[in-house]
Amino acid sequence: MCVSSFKVGLIGSALFIGWTASCLLIPWYSDQVGRKWIFVVCCVGMAACHVGLLFSTSLGLSIALMAIAGFLN
């Protein structure tokens, strides 16, 4: 199945969109809760996102998982 190059480009862009969003929220939240728990949750979440990307069969799911991985990065 062929998709437009714009949609394929969204996979990489989604990572940076999530990363940008996390720059606004994660530092404040880690000051409230503690850096250790934020680090653990982000590491486990990144691992889960990468496993999900490994088995992803749709473009929409891949974009969503990359955005979540970017947020947890």
C-alpha positions as CSV (number, residue, x, y, z in Angstrom):
1,M,0.0,0.0,0.0
2,C,1.4,3.3,-1.0
3,V,0.9,6.4,1.1
4,S,1.9,10.0,0.4
5,S,5.4,11.1,1.5
6,F,3.7,13.8,3.7
7,K,2.1,11.1,5.8
8,V,5.3,9.1,6.1
9,G,7.1,12.3,7.1
10,L,4.6,12.7,9.9
11,I,6.1,9.7,11.6
12,G,9.4,11.5,12.2
13,S,7.7,14.8,12.9
14,A,5.4,13.3,15.6
15,L,8.5,12.4,17.7
16,F,9.5,16.1,17.8
17,I,5.9,17.3,18.4
18,G,5.7,15.0,21.4
19,W,9.2,16.0,22.5
20,T,8.3,19.7,22.4
21,A,5.1,19.2,24.4
22,S,7.0,17.3,27.1
23,C,9.5,20.1,27.5
24,L,6.6,22.2,28.9
25,L,5.2,19.6,31.3
26,I,7.8,17.0,32.4
27,P,10.2,19.4,34.2
28,W,7.4,20.9,36.3
29,Y,5.9,17.5,37.1
30,S,9.3,16.0,38.0
31,D,9.8,18.8,40.5
32,Q,6.4,18.0,42.1
33,V,6.7,14.1,42.1
34,G,10.4,13.5,41.9
35,R,12.8,12.8,39.1
36,K,13.3,9.1,39.9
37,W,9.6,8.1,39.2
38,I,9.4,10.3,36.1
39,F,12.6,8.6,34.8
40,V,11.2,5.1,35.5
41,V,7.8,5.8,34.0
42,C,9.4,7.4,30.9
43,C,11.8,4.4,30.4
44,V,9.1,1.8,30.7
45,G,6.8,3.9,28.4
46,M,9.5,4.3,25.8
47,A,10.1,0.5,25.8
48,A,6.4,-0.1,25.4
49,C,6.2,2.4,22.5
50,H,9.1,0.8,20.7
51,V,7.5,-2.7,21.1
52,G,4.3,-1.2,19.8
53,L,6.1,0.3,16.8
54,L,7.7,-3.1,16.1
55,F,4.2,-4.7,15.7
56,S,2.4,-1.7,14.2
57,T,0.6,-2.3,11.0
58,S,-1.1,1.0,10.4
59,L,0.4,4.4,9.7
60,G,-1.9,6.2,12.2
61,L,-0.8,3.9,15.0
62,S,2.8,4.5,14.1
63,I,2.4,8.2,14.2
64,A,0.6,8.1,17.5
65,L,3.2,5.8,19.1
66,M,6.0,8.1,17.9
67,A,4.3,11.1,19.4
68,I,3.9,9.3,22.7
69,A,7.6,8.2,22.5
70,G,8.6,11.7,21.9
71,F,6.6,12.9,24.9
72,L,8.3,10.3,27.1
73,N,11.7,11.0,25.7
